[in-house]
Structures are given as C-alpha cells and as structure tokens.
Amino acid sequence: MSQLNEAIARYHRILESEPYRDLSWVKVLQQQMEQENLSSGGRLLCPFLRPNFVTQKQYDSLVKAGEALMSAIDRMQKIALASPALLARMQLLPAEKMLAAIDPGYDVPEVSSKLDLQINNGSLHVMQYNADSPTGVAYSEGLSDIFYDCPPVKEFRRRYNLTRIGGKRPFLAALLKAYKQFGGVGKPHIAILEFKNLSGSSEFELFRDFFRKEGFECEIVSPEQLDYRNGVLRAGNFDINLIYRRISVQEFLVKFTLSHPLVAAYRDKKVCMVNSFRSELAQKRSMFSLLTDDALTAKFPPLERKAIRDHLPWTRMVKPGTTVHGTDQVNLIDFIHQNRETLVLKPNDDSGDFPVFVGATQDQTAWERSVRQAQRSPYVVQEAIETARFLFPMLNYGHLEFKEMQVDVHPQVFLGKVSGCSSWVSAASASTFSTSAGLTPTFIIDSKERT
C-alpha cells in the first residue's frame, strides 16, 4: 500500500473509532464553517469530513510542472498577441480581441491563475487552466485553518506531519507588485469588482476583510456603480486605484459595451486591473491547441517543452482539415470519429453554455452527432485524461458514509509561482456546487520519524 493510501485508510479508521464515531465533532466543524462565512448560497462549502492529502513528492512535482507550464503559457500568449493568424486560431470574439489589444500596464499576462490537475498513480495531467477570475484561494485557506485543529485531524497529526498551503498573502503580494509595475505609488484603494450578490456571503467578502486587516482601504463594487471622470475611476465617493476583478470577460461583455467606464479607465491606464482583460486569451481551451503544436513550440526552452509533453493533453480546434497527432498526419474529423473512446469534446469557453462530450460514455452514433455539433460552435478535441478517484467520508442523514469521488487539485499561481492549493471533490467532473460536490482543504502529508 502506498504512503498516501495508507494515510487515508488510517484517517478513515480514526473516524470510525471512539470518540469520533458519534460525530458530535462534525456539528462543531460545521458551526465553525458558518461562523467563518465558508458557505455559498446558504450551503457549506465542504460537505466532506477529511482533507485532501498530497505527498511532498507530489507537491514538488506539481510546483515544478505548474511553473514550467505557466512560463510556456505566458510565452505563447505573447506570441499570439503579435500574430493575427494565431489569434484567429484561438477563436476570440471581436470584443475580446479589442480588449486583449489594450496594454494593462504591467509585465505579466496573469497575476493570479489556477490549474486544474489530476494526480493519479504518480502521473500529473492538466485538465484546464483558469486565468479570468480564479476562485478558491480564501475559501481553501479558511477551510484549512478549521480542519487543521478539528479532533480527528489532531489525532491524525500524532502520526503524520501536515502542512497547510495558504494563498491569501502571496496573492496580496502579487497584487501589490503588479500595482507597482503599473506605476502606482503608495497604498492603493482596492475595489473588488463583483456583481451584486443576492444569495448571501461569498469569497470576495473574505478578501475584503483580509485586505482591510492588512491596512488597505477596500470596497466591494459592481460595474453599475463605476463612474469615470477627470481621469479618476470611482464608485460613489470611493476613488479606485487597483481592481481585483471577479467578473469574467464574457460575463462583463454580456451586460456592458466597450464604452463602459471601467474599459475607459483601463484603456487610459488610470486603474490597475488584476487580472487584465488579456487573461481571456490564456483561458481559452484553444491555448492548449497552440501549446501542443510542436511546430509552434520548437524553440521553447527544453523544460517548458517537456512540461507540455508530459502534462498537457493533445488538443486541436474541431474543424475540417489535416493536423499532426504524434508523428502521424491525420484528417482531424476522421480521426475524431475513429478514436471515440480516447477523446473528449469541450467548448472553447468554459461558460457552461455548451456541454462536454466524453467519447467513452457515448455509443458511436451519439458520438458522430456530438462531432457534428462541435463543428457548429467553437470546440476543441482533447485526449481524455484518467481521473483520480478516492474515498471521502460524508455525513448522510446523520450517518457516516464513504463515497468514491473525483478529486481535482487546483494549484494557485501568482506571478508565475505556485503559492497555494485547493481541491475540488465531486461525484463526477462537476464544476458547480451540488450536494455531492465541494471544496476540501489540501494538506501536504509526511510521515513523522519513528523513534
């Protein structure tokens, strides 16, 4: 049995032993989550009774791979911005292209981003990349603090060292560094840009409280509140120097035009915005189609090429024509038809408006229908990735229950450096909250030396 599986089994035995089997500690844990606003829409963020564990070796591999891939993504994004042909391959909307053309005023394409990884039997594969408005940093840190001192974890720590992986401070440092590169001086007034939340507390409130605790003036504002006059962006009487954008580019464009005060202030370089509107480029799944095209990455540094080869799924935009798979020249549509069981079709944008089609779950007739649908909208085809599945304890009608769940590990990246990690646990590859999905804290685990 591997170190990780042995640790998980030991933790589960603790839950089934006295004095933890009566589950009274769970009520306290849930009350703490409520008190710390670790909920969304009135539902607790974490329905699970154990953290997700990663070994030090796995975490070191995650950091090395993640930072090499971030460097490759940033490099490709800069190449694409200078190449109309590559931008066309990425299938951006006209407004997205116009926003991407605006220089944000600082060097790095993304200040804050997140990778979605599968860690499975020593392998590490990237499912997707999020750079538009990545979430989970404050939530996962809050959950880590609560779980670390809950009774079963304290018992577990008698045998294992656990390291918490927080991200709030590294994120604030990255925000301030971007602001300094932008030309900002002194302490910025920070606005967290978010649509009005009608369902209760949310993660941006945790960030607001944290920023204020660190000595920064900070307000939560919605786009409707913004006004731009005489070179100053304001929300009411609050002057704004730095924006932490929690609204995706596409969400913004659905409701507002390019004449919005935010766009005007951003274009005039009167406000530093994190992440910039350029982050939409890297978030497109078509970015992986450029990165896995050897003809485009032939001159990338060896470490980046190795990270792409080892950790990114082969990806192409779905359209008629020929392409390279491995060493073979193939007709793409024929190749997709003939390799259903090893492929998946995904929309170019992770908006939730279009479905994902997994070839292994469809018969050939349904797959051919999916391929036709994928040719009518911007879709990519990717090699399918084996998902990591582990048992997780849950409370079900007052009883302890163990369910096999998919685990997506989300390393948080700030200015190209991995600093923090969250985990999303779900019955399938769900990306929204449900009764069988949620965040769970992530700890680096290491056995204590026996004496």
LONU-716195 format. One record per residue (C-alpha): residue number from 1; x, y, z; residue in one letter. Coordinates in steps of 0.2 Angstrom, whole numbers, plus 2048, in hexadecimal, padded with zeros to 3 digits. Example, Ala and Ser with C-alpha at 12.3 -4.5 7.8 and 13.67 -1.06 7.14 Angstrom:
BEGIN
SITE:pos:px:py:pz:code
SITE:1:83E:7EA:827:A
SITE:2:844:7FB:824:S
// end
This chain:
BEGIN
SITE:pos:px:py:pz:code
SITE:1:800:800:800:M
SITE:2:807:811:7FB:S
SITE:3:80B:81E:809:Q
SITE:4:7FC:828:803:L
SITE:5:7EF:81A:803:N
SITE:6:7F6:814:814:E
SITE:7:7F3:826:81B:A
SITE:8:7E1:827:814:I
SITE:9:7DD:816:81B:A
SITE:10:7E4:81B:82C:R
SITE:11:7DA:82B:82C:Y
SITE:12:7CA:822:828:H
SITE:13:7CD:815:836:R
SITE:14:7CF:824:842:I
SITE:15:7BD:82A:83D:L
SITE:16:7B6:819:840:E
SITE:17:7BE:818:851:S
SITE:18:7BA:81F:862:E
SITE:19:7B7:82D:866:P
SITE:20:7B4:833:855:Y
SITE:21:7A7:827:84F:R
SITE:22:799:830:857:D
SITE:23:79C:83F:84B:L
SITE:24:799:84C:858:S
SITE:25:7A9:855:852:W
SITE:26:7A1:857:841:V
SITE:27:794:863:848:K
SITE:28:7A2:86D:84F:V
SITE:29:7AC:86D:83E:L
SITE:30:79C:872:835:Q
SITE:31:798:880:841:Q
SITE:32:7AA:887:83F:Q
SITE:33:7A8:887:82C:M
SITE:34:798:891:82E:E
SITE:35:7A1:89D:83A:Q
SITE:36:7AF:8A0:82E:E
SITE:37:7A3:8A3:81F:N
SITE:38:7A9:893:816:L
SITE:39:799:890:80D:S
SITE:40:791:895:7FC:S
SITE:41:77F:898:7F9:G
SITE:42:77B:892:80B:G
SITE:43:784:881:808:R
SITE:44:795:87C:811:L
SITE:45:7A3:87C:805:L
SITE:46:7AA:86B:80B:C
SITE:47:79E:85D:80E:P
SITE:48:7AD:851:811:F
SITE:49:7B4:84B:821:L
SITE:50:7C7:84A:81C:R
SITE:51:7D3:855:813:P
SITE:52:7DB:850:803:N
SITE:53:7ED:84A:805:F
SITE:54:7FC:84C:7F9:V
SITE:55:80D:845:7FD:T
SITE:56:81C:851:7FD:Q
SITE:57:822:848:7ED:K
SITE:58:812:84C:7E5:Q
SITE:59:812:85E:7EA:Y
SITE:60:824:860:7E4:D
SITE:61:81F:859:7D4:S
SITE:62:80F:864:7D3:L
SITE:63:81A:874:7D6:V
SITE:64:827:86F:7C9:K
SITE:65:81A:86A:7BC:A
SITE:66:80F:879:7C0:G
SITE:67:81C:886:7BF:E
SITE:68:823:87F:7AF:A
SITE:69:812:87F:7A7:L
SITE:70:80E:891:7AD:M
SITE:71:81E:897:7A4:S
SITE:72:819:88E:794:A
SITE:73:808:895:795:I
SITE:74:80E:8A6:797:D
SITE:75:81B:8A4:789:R
SITE:76:80D:89E:77D:M
SITE:77:801:8AC:782:Q
SITE:78:80E:8B9:77E:K
SITE:79:811:8B0:76D:I
SITE:80:7FF:8AF:769:A
SITE:81:7FC:8C2:76D:L
SITE:82:809:8C6:760:A
SITE:83:801:8BA:753:S
SITE:84:7F0:8BD:74B:P
SITE:85:7F1:8AB:744:A
SITE:86:7F3:8A3:755:L
SITE:87:7E6:8AE:75D:L
SITE:88:7DA:8A9:74F:A
SITE:89:7DE:897:754:R
SITE:90:7D8:89B:766:M
SITE:91:7C7:89F:761:Q
SITE:92:7C5:8AF:76B:L
SITE:93:7B5:8BA:76A:L
SITE:94:7B9:8CB:761:P
SITE:95:7B6:8D4:772:A
SITE:96:7C2:8C8:77B:E
SITE:97:7CF:8CC:76D:K
SITE:98:7CD:8DF:770:M
SITE:99:7CF:8DD:783:L
SITE:100:7DE:8D2:781:A
SITE:101:7E7:8DF:776:A
SITE:102:7E7:8EB:785:I
SITE:103:7F7:8EB:78F:D
SITE:104:7F3:8E9:7A1:P
SITE:105:802:8F2:7A7:G
SITE:106:80B:8E4:7AF:Y
SITE:107:817:8D6:7A9:D
SITE:108:80F:8C6:7AC:V
SITE:109:7FF:8C0:7A3:P
SITE:110:7F7:8B8:7B3:E
SITE:111:7FA:8BE:7C4:V
SITE:112:7EF:8B0:7CC:S
SITE:113:7EA:8A0:7C3:S
SITE:114:7E6:88E:7C7:K
SITE:115:7E9:87D:7C0:L
SITE:116:7DD:86E:7C0:D
SITE:117:7E8:85E:7C3:L
SITE:118:7E5:84C:7C4:Q
SITE:119:7F2:843:7CF:I
SITE:120:7F1:831:7CC:N
SITE:121:7FD:823:7CF:N
SITE:122:80C:82E:7CE:G
SITE:123:806:837:7BF:S
SITE:124:801:849:7BE:L
SITE:125:7F5:84F:7B0:H
SITE:126:7ED:860:7AD:V
SITE:127:7DB:861:7AA:M
SITE:128:7D9:873:7A7:Q
SITE:129:7E0:884:7AB:Y
SITE:130:7D7:893:7B3:N
SITE:131:7DD:8A5:7B2:A
SITE:132:7CE:8AF:7B1:D
SITE:133:7C7:8B0:7C2:S
SITE:134:7CF:8A1:7CC:P
SITE:135:7C6:89D:7DC:T
SITE:136:7CA:892:7EC:G
SITE:137:7D9:89B:7F3:V
SITE:138:7D0:8A2:803:A
SITE:139:7C4:894:804:Y
SITE:140:7D1:886:804:S
SITE:141:7DC:890:811:E
SITE:142:7CD:892:81D:G
SITE:143:7C8:880:81B:L
SITE:144:7DA:87B:81F:S
SITE:145:7DB:885:82F:D
SITE:146:7CB:87D:835:I
SITE:147:7CF:86B:830:F
SITE:148:7E1:86C:837:Y
SITE:149:7DB:86D:849:D
SITE:150:7CB:862:848:C
SITE:151:7CC:852:853:P
SITE:152:7CF:844:846:P
SITE:153:7DC:84E:83D:V
SITE:154:7E5:852:84E:K
SITE:155:7E5:83F:851:E
SITE:156:7EC:83C:840:F
SITE:157:7FA:849:842:R
SITE:158:801:83E:850:R
SITE:159:807:832:842:R
SITE:160:809:83E:833:Y
SITE:161:80F:850:830:N
SITE:162:803:85B:827:L
SITE:163:807:86B:81E:T
SITE:164:7FA:878:81A:R
SITE:165:7FB:880:809:I
SITE:166:7F4:892:80A:G
SITE:167:7F3:89E:7FD:G
SITE:168:7EC:8AF:803:K
SITE:169:7FC:8B7:807:R
SITE:170:805:8B2:7F7:P
SITE:171:7F6:8B8:7EE:F
SITE:172:7F7:8C9:7F6:L
SITE:173:809:8CA:7F3:A
SITE:174:806:8C7:7E1:A
SITE:175:7F9:8D4:7E0:L
SITE:176:804:8E1:7E7:L
SITE:177:813:8DC:7DC:K
SITE:178:808:8DE:7CC:A
SITE:179:802:8EF:7D3:Y
SITE:180:814:8F4:7D5:K
SITE:181:818:8EF:7C3:Q
SITE:182:809:8F8:7BE:F
SITE:183:811:908:7C5:G
SITE:184:806:909:7D4:G
SITE:185:80D:912:7E4:V
SITE:186:808:910:7F6:G
SITE:187:7FA:905:7FC:K
SITE:188:7ED:902:7EF:P
SITE:189:7DA:903:7F2:H
SITE:190:7D5:8F2:7ED:I
SITE:191:7C4:8EE:7E5:A
SITE:192:7BE:8DC:7E4:I
SITE:193:7B3:8DC:7D4:L
SITE:194:7A5:8D0:7D6:E
SITE:195:792:8D0:7D1:F
SITE:196:787:8D3:7DF:K
SITE:197:785:8C3:7E9:N
SITE:198:773:8BF:7EE:L
SITE:199:776:8AE:7F5:S
SITE:200:780:8B3:805:G
SITE:201:793:8B3:809:S
SITE:202:7A0:8AF:7FC:S
SITE:203:7B3:8AD:7FA:E
SITE:204:7B6:8BF:7F6:F
SITE:205:7B0:8C5:807:E
SITE:206:7BE:8BA:80F:L
SITE:207:7CA:8C3:803:F
SITE:208:7C3:8D4:808:R
SITE:209:7C5:8D1:81A:D
SITE:210:7D6:8CA:818:F
SITE:211:7DC:8D9:80E:F
SITE:212:7D5:8E5:81B:R
SITE:213:7DD:8DB:828:K
SITE:214:7EE:8DE:81F:E
SITE:215:7EB:8F1:81F:G
SITE:216:7E3:8F4:80E:F
SITE:217:7D3:8FD:80A:E
SITE:218:7C8:8F1:801:C
SITE:219:7B6:8F1:7FB:E
SITE:220:7AC:8E4:7F1:I
SITE:221:7A5:8ED:7E2:V
SITE:222:79A:8E7:7D3:S
SITE:223:79D:8EE:7C1:P
SITE:224:78D:8F8:7C2:E
SITE:225:794:902:7D0:Q
SITE:226:7A4:908:7C6:L
SITE:227:7A6:91A:7C0:D
SITE:228:7B5:921:7B6:Y
SITE:229:7B8:933:7B6:R
SITE:230:7C7:93E:7B6:N
SITE:231:7D3:92F:7B5:G
SITE:232:7CC:927:7C5:V
SITE:233:7C2:917:7C6:L
SITE:234:7B6:918:7D5:R
SITE:235:7A8:90E:7DD:A
SITE:236:79E:91C:7E6:G
SITE:237:7AB:925:7F0:N
SITE:238:7B7:917:7F0:F
SITE:239:7C6:91B:7E4:D
SITE:240:7CD:90B:7DC:I
SITE:241:7DF:908:7D8:N
SITE:242:7E0:8F5:7D8:L
SITE:243:7D2:8E8:7D2:I
SITE:244:7D1:8D6:7D7:Y
SITE:245:7C5:8D0:7C9:R
SITE:246:7BA:8C2:7CE:R
SITE:247:7AF:8C3:7BE:I
SITE:248:7B4:8BA:7AF:S
SITE:249:7B7:8C3:79E:V
SITE:250:7A8:8BA:796:Q
SITE:251:79C:8BE:7A5:E
SITE:252:7A2:8D0:7A4:F
SITE:253:79F:8D0:791:L
SITE:254:78D:8C9:792:V
SITE:255:787:8D8:79D:K
SITE:256:793:8E6:797:F
SITE:257:79A:8EE:788:T
SITE:258:7AC:8F4:785:L
SITE:259:7A7:906:78A:S
SITE:260:7A5:900:79C:H
SITE:261:7AF:90B:7A8:P
SITE:262:7B9:8FD:7AE:L
SITE:263:7C0:8FA:79C:V
SITE:264:7C3:90D:79A:A
SITE:265:7CD:90E:7AA:A
SITE:266:7D6:8FE:7A5:Y
SITE:267:7DA:904:794:R
SITE:268:7E1:914:79B:D
SITE:269:7EB:90B:7A8:K
SITE:270:7E3:914:7B6:K
SITE:271:7DF:904:7BF:V
SITE:272:7E9:8F4:7C2:C
SITE:273:7DE:8E5:7BF:M
SITE:274:7E2:8D3:7C4:V
SITE:275:7E0:8C8:7BB:N
SITE:276:7E1:8D3:7AB:S
SITE:277:7D5:8D1:79C:F
SITE:278:7E3:8C7:793:R
SITE:279:7E0:8B8:79F:S
SITE:280:7D2:8B3:794:E
SITE:281:7DF:8AD:787:L
SITE:282:7E8:8A0:792:A
SITE:283:7D7:89A:799:Q
SITE:284:7D1:894:788:K
SITE:285:7D3:882:786:R
SITE:286:7DA:885:775:S
SITE:287:7EA:88B:77E:M
SITE:288:7ED:879:781:F
SITE:289:7EC:876:76E:S
SITE:290:7FA:882:76B:L
SITE:291:804:87B:779:L
SITE:292:803:869:773:T
SITE:293:808:86E:761:D
SITE:294:81A:86A:761:D
SITE:295:81D:875:752:A
SITE:296:819:884:75D:L
SITE:297:822:87F:76C:T
SITE:298:832:878:764:A
SITE:299:83D:887:76A:K
SITE:300:835:887:77C:F
SITE:301:841:883:78A:P
SITE:302:844:870:78D:P
SITE:303:83C:870:79E:L
SITE:304:82C:878:797:E
SITE:305:82B:86C:788:R
SITE:306:82D:85D:794:K
SITE:307:81F:864:7A0:A
SITE:308:813:866:791:I
SITE:309:817:854:78B:R
SITE:310:815:84C:79C:D
SITE:311:807:856:7A3:H
SITE:312:7FC:85E:796:L
SITE:313:7EF:854:78C:P
SITE:314:7F1:854:779:W
SITE:315:7E4:861:773:T
SITE:316:7DD:868:762:R
SITE:317:7CF:873:75D:M
SITE:318:7C1:869:755:V
SITE:319:7C0:86D:743:K
SITE:320:7C3:864:732:P
SITE:321:7D5:862:72D:G
SITE:322:7E5:859:730:T
SITE:323:7F0:85A:740:T
SITE:324:7FE:851:749:V
SITE:325:7FB:844:756:H
SITE:326:80B:83D:75D:G
SITE:327:815:83A:74D:T
SITE:328:806:837:742:D
SITE:329:7FD:843:736:Q
SITE:330:7EB:840:738:V
SITE:331:7DA:846:732:N
SITE:332:7D3:84E:742:L
SITE:333:7C1:84A:740:I
SITE:334:7C4:838:73B:D
SITE:335:7D0:836:749:F
SITE:336:7C3:83C:756:I
SITE:337:7B6:830:74F:H
SITE:338:7C2:821:750:Q
SITE:339:7C9:825:761:N
SITE:340:7B9:828:76B:R
SITE:341:7BF:81E:77B:E
SITE:342:7CF:828:77E:T
SITE:343:7C8:83A:77A:L
SITE:344:7BD:847:781:V
SITE:345:7B5:857:779:L
SITE:346:7B5:867:783:K
SITE:347:7AE:878:77F:P
SITE:348:7BC:885:77D:N
SITE:349:7B5:890:78B:D
SITE:350:7B1:888:79C:D
SITE:351:7A1:892:79D:S
SITE:352:795:884:7A0:G
SITE:353:78B:888:791:D
SITE:354:790:879:787:F
SITE:355:792:867:78D:P
SITE:356:7A2:85C:78E:V
SITE:357:7A1:84C:784:F
SITE:358:7AB:83D:78B:V
SITE:359:7AE:831:77E:G
SITE:360:7B0:822:789:A
SITE:361:79E:825:790:T
SITE:362:796:826:77F:Q
SITE:363:792:819:772:D
SITE:364:798:81C:760:Q
SITE:365:788:824:75A:T
SITE:366:787:830:768:A
SITE:367:799:834:766:W
SITE:368:797:838:753:E
SITE:369:789:844:758:R
SITE:370:794:84C:765:S
SITE:371:7A2:84F:758:V
SITE:372:795:857:74D:R
SITE:373:790:863:75B:Q
SITE:374:7A2:867:75F:A
SITE:375:7A5:86D:74E:Q
SITE:376:797:87A:74F:R
SITE:377:79E:883:75E:S
SITE:378:7B0:886:764:P
SITE:379:7B5:875:76B:Y
SITE:380:7C5:86C:76F:V
SITE:381:7C9:859:76E:V
SITE:382:7D5:853:77C:Q
SITE:383:7DC:843:781:E
SITE:384:7D2:83C:790:A
SITE:385:7DB:83D:7A1:I
SITE:386:7D9:82F:7AE:E
SITE:387:7D1:837:7BD:T
SITE:388:7D7:834:7CF:A
SITE:389:7CA:82C:7DA:R
SITE:390:7CB:82A:7ED:F
SITE:391:7BF:826:7FB:L
SITE:392:7B9:835:805:F
SITE:393:7AF:834:815:P
SITE:394:79E:83E:815:M
SITE:395:790:840:821:L
SITE:396:780:839:81A:N
SITE:397:770:83B:824:Y
SITE:398:77A:83A:834:G
SITE:399:785:82B:82F:H
SITE:400:797:82A:82A:L
SITE:401:798:824:817:E
SITE:402:7A7:822:80C:F
SITE:403:7A5:826:7F9:K
SITE:404:7B1:824:7EB:E
SITE:405:7B4:836:7E4:M
SITE:406:7BE:83F:7D7:Q
SITE:407:7CB:84A:7DD:V
SITE:408:7D1:859:7D3:D
SITE:409:7E0:862:7DB:V
SITE:410:7E1:875:7D7:H
SITE:411:7F3:87C:7DA:P
SITE:412:7F1:88F:7DC:Q
SITE:413:7FE:899:7D2:V
SITE:414:803:8AB:7D5:F
SITE:415:80F:8B4:7C9:L
SITE:416:814:8A3:7C2:G
SITE:417:818:89B:7D3:K
SITE:418:80E:88D:7DC:V
SITE:419:809:894:7ED:S
SITE:420:7F9:88B:7F3:G
SITE:421:7EE:87C:7EF:C
SITE:422:7DC:877:7F0:S
SITE:423:7D3:868:7EC:S
SITE:424:7C2:865:7E3:W
SITE:425:7B9:855:7E7:V
SITE:426:7AA:84F:7DD:S
SITE:427:7A0:83F:7D9:A
SITE:428:7A5:843:7C7:A
SITE:429:7AE:852:7BE:S
SITE:430:7A1:85E:7C5:A
SITE:431:7A7:870:7C5:S
SITE:432:798:877:7CF:T
SITE:433:792:875:7E1:F
SITE:434:787:866:7E4:S
SITE:435:783:85B:7F3:T
SITE:436:791:84F:7EE:S
SITE:437:79E:85B:7E9:A
SITE:438:7A9:869:7F2:G
SITE:439:7B9:86F:7F7:L
SITE:440:7C4:866:804:T
SITE:441:7D4:86D:80B:P
SITE:442:7E5:866:804:T
SITE:443:7F3:861:810:F
SITE:444:805:85B:80B:I
SITE:445:807:84B:815:I
SITE:446:817:843:81C:D
SITE:447:81A:835:828:S
SITE:448:822:83A:838:K
SITE:449:832:831:83C:E
SITE:450:830:822:848:R
SITE:451:83A:823:857:T
// end
